[in-house]
Amino acid sequence: MSVSVQQRDVWFPPDWEDDERMAFLFSAFKENRDVDCTDWDGKIDFWSPLIINHCRRRGSVCVTLQDLNDSFRRKGTVPLGLSTVIQSMIRSGKVQKESEYAANVDLGWLSWGVGLLLVRPLKWTLSALLGSGRVPLEESFVVIDLVKEKAAALLAAYRSSPLAERSLLSFHEIRALSSHICPDESTLCMALLQLQREKHVTVSLHEGEKLVKFSQTRQGRVSPVSEVDLGIYQLQRSEKLLEERVEALGQEAEKCKQQAKALLKEGKKSQALRCLRGGKRVEKKADRLSAQLETVKGILERIANSQTDRLVMQAYQAGVAALRISLKGVTVERAENLVDQIQELCDTQDEVNQTLASGALDSGGDSEELEEELKSLLEKNDVLPEVPTHAVSPASKTGISDDFLQSLPSVPDGSLSITDEELERELSQLSFSDTAVQKGNISVQRRLEPAQ
């Protein structure tokens, strides 16, 4: 079915209304890209994102050439190069044949009948062997980006739902959970296949029932379905059935009571007694089923506790193993030996520091002589000259003339308030005294000459 004008206005590109532009895009590709790479690449860049958006808006992850021809029909014509576009998208990894995508399914998927997906693409395989480069109209292709989006949305929906407490779910529960994500069962299977590739999901068939096991948040990958998983699933299923049965019996017992009251008001006592007696039997049956339900819940609680205990034991074992590895080769004797070595090295370092701080090097006998000389110098400094008790000899005996002594200025006994005139007068006196000293020295030399 061709796309309506209203839908084109919503998600078709603006070029869709340009007849000249669309005539070029609807034309066939050249046989060889090297002839005109611009023509070739322009068409690929236009149709590839348009195909992906078309599938995304439909909520599908698979597409066929026939579906594309019907969806992109314009004014009675279909694009002539969509087969080439699909082949280009296959080479670039944007789409993949459904047969190749499902080629690595395990036995669980084959038991589901997913292997039937391999039947339809058989035409593609035969055409490839015969050398035909055309894509069959009914060949189904998986859009890789879209199936990854669906898989991520499905995993997020599971982990945010109350079902996340259970690792093993039935396919019907998954179908109800993903109704807003996957519009059909085929899309759901493709999303589950992608999750299986990512090691988040594994599938199994138990007593004719399709089961899906999800990886938990704290786990990096899902583990295979074990007997313990199947046992827990059976208990959880029995718990659900018992709860539904007990609730139905409770409603039936209440209905019997209401009927008994109504009959009693009408005066039908015997019928009211029969209804009340039937209600009592229903209550006893409900009580018996309630006891069984409590037993099942107790078993599930014990299993949950055992799983917690197992995790704790695994943590303890990992801790012991880590300590054993970290303490490998460490003994008390080695520790004491290391402490002794450290103490010995510290003592050696202290001795070296003390030696370096002692000062000069040992000089042998010279140091003793130096000490004796230093001692004698100290003894000489201790002997001070005696204070003279006689009067100082007159100046004539010292060889200094009286005139020179008298020419010296007197010692001031007051404050030093000296004017410039007084300073010049003293300067002239000093000049005169120097002349007198020179004369006195000459006279002394003349007296001493005969003695020579």
KEKE-381558 format. One record per residue (C-alpha): residue number from 1; residue in one letter; chain; y, x, z. Coordinates in steps of 0.2 Angstrom, whole numbers, plus 5000, padded with zeros to 4 digits. Each point is the difference from the previous one (the first is absolute). Layout:
! KEKE-381558
guse	gufi	zami	c2	c1	c3
NUM	A	A	Y	X	Z
...
END
This chain:
! KEKE-381558
guse	gufi	zami	c2	c1	c3
1	M	A	5000	5000	5000
2	S	A	5017	5007	4995
3	V	A	5013	5003	5013
4	S	A	5013	4986	5002
5	V	A	5019	5004	4997
6	Q	A	5004	4997	5018
7	Q	A	4987	5013	5005
8	R	A	5007	5012	4988
9	D	A	5017	4999	5007
10	V	A	4993	5004	5017
11	W	A	4990	5016	4997
12	F	A	5001	5005	4982
13	P	A	5012	5014	4995
14	P	A	5017	4995	4992
15	D	A	4993	5008	4983
16	W	A	4988	4985	4999
17	E	A	5014	4989	4992
18	D	A	5005	5014	4987
19	D	A	4991	4996	4984
20	E	A	5003	5016	4992
21	R	A	4995	5010	5015
22	M	A	4984	4990	5003
23	A	A	4995	5001	4982
24	F	A	4999	5019	5002
25	L	A	4991	4998	5017
26	F	A	4987	4988	4993
27	S	A	4996	5011	4985
28	A	A	4985	5011	4999
29	F	A	5000	5018	5006
30	K	A	5000	5014	4987
31	E	A	4982	5008	4998
32	N	A	5006	5016	5008
33	R	A	5012	5003	5013
34	D	A	5006	5016	4992
35	V	A	5007	4990	4986
36	D	A	5014	4992	5011
37	C	A	4998	5004	5018
38	T	A	5016	4990	5004
39	D	A	4993	4984	4992
40	W	A	4984	5003	5009
41	D	A	5007	5004	5018
42	G	A	5013	4986	4999
43	K	A	4987	4987	4997
44	I	A	4988	5007	5014
45	D	A	5015	5000	5012
46	F	A	5004	4982	4997
47	W	A	4983	4992	5001
48	S	A	4992	5010	5014
49	P	A	5011	4994	5014
50	L	A	5001	4983	4992
51	I	A	4981	4999	5001
52	I	A	4999	5005	5018
53	N	A	5014	4988	5006
54	H	A	4991	4986	4991
55	C	A	4984	5003	5010
56	R	A	5010	5002	5016
57	R	A	5009	4984	4998
58	R	A	4983	4991	4997
59	G	A	4993	5008	5015
60	S	A	4985	5007	4990
61	V	A	4994	5018	4999
62	C	A	4990	4998	4983
63	V	A	5006	4997	4983
64	T	A	4993	4997	4982
65	L	A	5007	5003	4983
66	Q	A	4998	4981	4997
67	D	A	5010	4996	5015
68	L	A	5014	5011	4995
69	N	A	5001	4993	4982
70	D	A	5001	4983	5007
71	S	A	5013	5004	5013
72	F	A	5011	5011	4989
73	R	A	5000	4988	4985
74	R	A	5017	4998	4993
75	K	A	5005	4988	4986
76	G	A	4982	4998	4995
77	T	A	4997	5019	4998
78	V	A	4991	5012	5012
79	P	A	5003	5018	5003
80	L	A	4990	5011	4988
81	G	A	5000	5016	5010
82	L	A	4993	4994	5017
83	S	A	4983	5008	4997
84	T	A	5009	5017	4998
85	V	A	5010	4997	5015
86	I	A	4984	4996	5011
87	Q	A	4992	5016	4993
88	S	A	5015	5010	5005
89	M	A	5000	4992	5017
90	I	A	4982	5005	5002
91	R	A	5004	5018	4996
92	S	A	5014	5001	5012
93	G	A	4989	4992	5014
94	K	A	5010	4984	5002
95	V	A	4986	4989	4995
96	Q	A	4981	5002	5000
97	K	A	4986	4991	4993
98	E	A	4992	4988	5012
99	S	A	4982	5008	4996
100	E	A	5007	5017	5005
101	Y	A	5009	4994	5015
102	A	A	4984	4992	5007
103	A	A	4989	5014	4995
104	N	A	4998	5007	5017
105	V	A	4995	4985	5009
106	D	A	4987	5002	5014
107	L	A	4984	4990	5003
108	G	A	5010	4987	5010
109	W	A	5011	4996	4986
110	L	A	4986	4999	4988
111	S	A	4991	4988	5012
112	W	A	5016	4989	4999
113	G	A	4998	4998	4982
114	V	A	5016	5011	4996
115	G	A	4989	5009	4988
116	L	A	5002	4985	4988
117	L	A	5018	5008	4997
118	L	A	4991	5013	4989
119	V	A	4994	4987	4988
120	R	A	5016	4995	4992
121	P	A	5007	5017	4996
122	L	A	4984	5004	4990
123	K	A	5009	4996	4984
124	W	A	5013	5014	5003
125	T	A	4986	5012	5003
126	L	A	4991	4996	4984
127	S	A	5016	5000	4990
128	A	A	5004	5017	5007
129	L	A	4983	5007	4995
130	L	A	5003	4993	4982
131	G	A	5017	5009	4999
132	S	A	5011	4985	5000
133	G	A	5017	5002	5008
134	R	A	5004	4982	5003
135	V	A	5000	4992	5017
136	P	A	4989	4984	5000
137	L	A	5010	4984	5004
138	E	A	4989	4996	5016
139	E	A	4999	5017	5007
140	S	A	5006	5000	5018
141	F	A	5011	5014	5007
142	V	A	5005	5003	5018
143	V	A	5019	5005	5003
144	I	A	4998	5014	5013
145	D	A	5017	4998	5009
146	L	A	4997	4981	5002
147	V	A	4983	5001	5007
148	K	A	5006	5013	5012
149	E	A	5014	4989	5006
150	K	A	4987	4986	5002
151	A	A	4989	5011	5010
152	A	A	5014	5006	5012
153	A	A	5006	4982	5003
154	L	A	4982	4994	5004
155	L	A	4997	5014	5012
156	A	A	5017	4996	5008
157	A	A	4996	4982	5001
158	Y	A	4983	5004	5009
159	R	A	5008	5011	5013
160	S	A	5014	4988	5004
161	S	A	4988	4985	5002
162	P	A	4989	4995	5015
163	L	A	4985	5005	4990
164	A	A	5005	5018	5003
165	E	A	4990	5000	5016
166	R	A	4984	4998	4989
167	S	A	4995	5014	4988
168	L	A	4987	4990	4991
169	L	A	5006	4984	4991
170	S	A	4992	4988	4988
171	F	A	5006	4999	4982
172	H	A	5006	4982	5003
173	E	A	5011	5006	5015
174	I	A	5007	5013	4989
175	R	A	5003	4988	4986
176	A	A	5010	4988	5012
177	L	A	5010	5015	5007
178	S	A	5005	5006	4982
179	S	A	5004	4983	4992
180	H	A	5018	5005	4999
181	I	A	4997	5017	4993
182	C	A	4986	4998	4988
183	P	A	5000	4984	4990
184	D	A	4982	5001	4995
185	E	A	4984	5007	5005
186	S	A	5000	5013	4986
187	T	A	5017	5007	5006
188	L	A	4993	5001	5018
189	C	A	4984	5010	4994
190	M	A	5012	5012	4991
191	A	A	5010	5003	5015
192	L	A	4984	5002	5011
193	L	A	4994	5013	4987
194	Q	A	5016	5009	5002
195	L	A	4999	5000	5019
196	Q	A	4982	5006	4998
197	R	A	5006	5015	4989
198	E	A	5013	5004	5014
199	K	A	4986	4999	5013
200	H	A	5008	4985	5009
201	V	A	4986	4988	4996
202	T	A	4981	4999	4998
203	V	A	4990	4984	4995
204	S	A	4983	4994	5004
205	L	A	4989	4985	4997
206	H	A	4991	4993	5015
207	E	A	4988	4985	4999
208	G	A	5009	4994	4985
209	E	A	5017	5002	5007
210	K	A	5013	5011	4993
211	L	A	5008	5011	5014
212	V	A	5015	5012	5000
213	K	A	5003	5014	5012
214	F	A	5018	5007	5002
215	S	A	5005	5016	5008
216	Q	A	5009	4999	5016
217	T	A	5018	5006	5003
218	R	A	4994	5016	5010
219	Q	A	4987	5004	4987
220	G	A	5004	5010	4984
221	R	A	4985	4993	4991
222	V	A	4988	4985	5001
223	S	A	4982	5003	5006
224	P	A	4985	4992	4992
225	V	A	4994	4983	5006
226	S	A	4988	5004	5015
227	E	A	4987	4989	5009
228	V	A	5013	5000	5015
229	D	A	5013	4993	4988
230	L	A	4988	4986	4994
231	G	A	4995	4996	5018
232	I	A	5018	4998	5006
233	Y	A	5004	4990	4984
234	Q	A	4985	4988	5004
235	L	A	5006	4999	5018
236	Q	A	5018	4996	4995
237	R	A	4994	4987	4987
238	S	A	4989	4992	5014
239	E	A	5015	5000	5012
240	K	A	5010	4991	4987
241	L	A	4987	4987	4996
242	L	A	4997	4997	5019
243	E	A	5019	4997	5003
244	E	A	5001	4988	4985
245	R	A	4984	4991	5007
246	V	A	5006	4999	5018
247	E	A	5017	4993	4994
248	A	A	4991	4987	4989
249	L	A	4989	4995	5015
250	G	A	5015	4999	5011
251	Q	A	5009	4988	4988
252	E	A	4984	4990	4999
253	A	A	4998	4998	5018
254	E	A	5018	4995	5002
255	K	A	4997	4987	4986
256	C	A	4985	4993	5010
257	K	A	5011	4998	5015
258	Q	A	5013	4990	4991
259	Q	A	4987	4989	4992
260	A	A	4993	4996	5017
261	K	A	5017	4995	5007
262	A	A	5003	4989	4985
263	L	A	4983	4991	5002
264	L	A	5002	4998	5019
265	K	A	5017	4992	4997
266	E	A	4991	4988	4988
267	G	A	4987	4996	5013
268	K	A	4986	5009	4991
269	K	A	4994	5009	5015
270	S	A	4983	5005	4993
271	Q	A	5007	5007	4984
272	A	A	5013	5009	5010
273	L	A	4986	5008	5011
274	R	A	4991	5006	4984
275	C	A	5015	5008	4993
276	L	A	5004	5008	5017
277	R	A	4982	5006	5001
278	G	A	5001	5007	4982
279	G	A	5016	5009	5005
280	K	A	4992	5008	5015
281	R	A	4986	5007	4988
282	V	A	5013	5007	4989
283	E	A	5009	5008	5015
284	K	A	4984	5008	5005
285	K	A	4997	5007	4983
286	A	A	5018	5007	4999
287	D	A	4997	5008	5017
288	R	A	4984	5008	4994
289	L	A	5009	5007	4984
290	S	A	5015	5006	5011
291	A	A	4988	5010	5011
292	Q	A	4993	5008	4984
293	L	A	5018	5003	4993
294	E	A	5004	5009	5016
295	T	A	4984	5011	4999
296	V	A	5005	5004	4982
297	K	A	5018	5005	5005
298	G	A	4993	5010	5014
299	I	A	4989	5010	4988
300	L	A	5015	5003	4989
301	E	A	5010	5006	5014
302	R	A	4987	5012	5006
303	I	A	4999	5006	4982
304	A	A	5019	5003	4999
305	N	A	4999	5009	5017
306	S	A	4986	5011	4994
307	Q	A	5010	5004	4985
308	T	A	5014	5005	5011
309	D	A	4989	5010	5011
310	R	A	4993	5009	4985
311	L	A	5017	5005	4994
312	V	A	5004	5006	5017
313	M	A	4984	5010	5000
314	Q	A	5004	5007	4983
315	A	A	5017	5005	5007
316	Y	A	4992	5009	5015
317	Q	A	4988	5009	4989
318	A	A	5013	5006	4988
319	G	A	5010	5006	5015
320	V	A	4985	5009	5007
321	A	A	4997	5008	4983
322	A	A	5018	5006	4999
323	L	A	5000	5007	5017
324	R	A	4984	5009	4997
325	I	A	5007	5008	4984
326	S	A	5017	5005	5008
327	L	A	4991	5008	5015
328	K	A	4987	5009	4989
329	G	A	4998	5018	5006
330	V	A	5011	4997	5016
331	T	A	4992	5005	5016
332	V	A	5006	5003	5018
333	E	A	4995	5019	4999
334	R	A	5011	5002	4984
335	A	A	5014	4991	5008
336	E	A	4999	5011	5015
337	N	A	4999	5016	4989
338	L	A	5015	4994	4990
339	V	A	5010	4998	5016
340	D	A	4995	5017	5006
341	Q	A	5006	5008	4984
342	I	A	5016	4991	5000
343	Q	A	5003	5006	5018
344	E	A	4996	5018	4995
345	L	A	5012	4999	4985
346	C	A	5014	4993	5012
347	D	A	4997	5015	5012
348	T	A	5001	5012	4986
349	Q	A	5016	4993	4993
350	D	A	5007	5001	5018
351	E	A	4996	5018	5001
352	V	A	5008	5004	4983
353	N	A	5016	4990	5005
354	Q	A	5001	5010	5016
355	T	A	4997	5017	4991
356	L	A	5014	4996	4987
357	A	A	5012	4995	5014
358	S	A	4998	5016	5010
359	G	A	5013	5009	4989
360	A	A	4999	5018	4994
361	L	A	4985	5010	4996
362	D	A	4992	5012	5012
363	S	A	5008	5018	4998
364	G	A	4988	5010	5012
365	G	A	5008	5014	5010
366	D	A	5018	4997	4993
367	S	A	5002	4984	5010
368	E	A	4997	5009	5017
369	E	A	5014	5013	4996
370	L	A	5012	4986	4995
371	E	A	4997	4991	5016
372	E	A	5003	5016	5010
373	E	A	5017	5003	4991
374	L	A	5005	4982	5002
375	K	A	4996	5001	5019
376	S	A	5011	5016	5001
377	L	A	5015	4992	4992
378	L	A	4999	4986	5012
379	E	A	5000	5012	5015
380	K	A	5016	5009	4993
381	N	A	5009	4984	4997
382	D	A	4996	4995	5018
383	V	A	5010	5016	5007
384	L	A	5019	4996	4999
385	P	A	5014	5013	5003
386	E	A	5007	5002	5017
387	V	A	5018	4993	5003
388	P	A	5012	5014	5003
389	T	A	5008	5001	5017
390	H	A	5014	5013	4997
391	A	A	5016	4997	4991
392	V	A	5002	5002	4982
393	S	A	5006	5016	4994
394	P	A	5018	5001	4994
395	A	A	5005	4998	4982
396	S	A	5004	5018	4999
397	K	A	4982	5005	5003
398	T	A	4994	4989	4986
399	G	A	5011	5009	4987
400	I	A	5011	4984	4998
401	S	A	5018	5003	5002
402	D	A	5011	4989	5012
403	D	A	5012	4996	4986
404	F	A	4986	4991	4991
405	L	A	4994	4990	5015
406	Q	A	5018	4995	5003
407	S	A	5002	4994	4983
408	L	A	4986	4988	5001
409	P	A	5006	4982	5003
410	S	A	4997	4992	5016
411	V	A	4987	4987	5003
412	P	A	5008	4982	4999
413	D	A	4998	4990	5016
414	G	A	5007	4984	4993
415	S	A	4998	4988	4985
416	L	A	5001	5008	4983
417	S	A	5017	4993	4994
418	I	A	5004	5015	4988
419	T	A	5014	4999	4987
420	D	A	5001	5008	4983
421	E	A	5013	5013	5007
422	E	A	4989	5005	5014
423	L	A	4985	5002	4988
424	E	A	5011	5012	4989
425	R	A	5005	5010	5015
426	E	A	4982	5002	5006
427	L	A	4995	5005	4982
428	S	A	5013	5014	5000
429	Q	A	4994	5006	5017
430	L	A	4982	5001	4993
431	S	A	5006	5010	4986
432	F	A	5009	5012	5011
433	S	A	4984	5001	5012
434	D	A	4989	5005	4985
435	T	A	5012	5014	4996
436	A	A	5000	5006	5018
437	V	A	4981	5000	5000
438	Q	A	4999	5011	4985
439	K	A	5012	5012	5008
440	G	A	4990	5000	5016
441	N	A	4984	5004	4990
442	I	A	5008	5014	4991
443	S	A	5006	5008	5017
444	V	A	4982	4998	5007
445	Q	A	4993	5009	4984
446	R	A	5012	5014	5003
447	R	A	4995	5002	5018
448	L	A	4982	5001	4995
449	E	A	5001	5012	4986
450	P	A	5001	5016	5011
451	A	A	4984	4994	5008
452	Q	A	4991	5001	4983
END
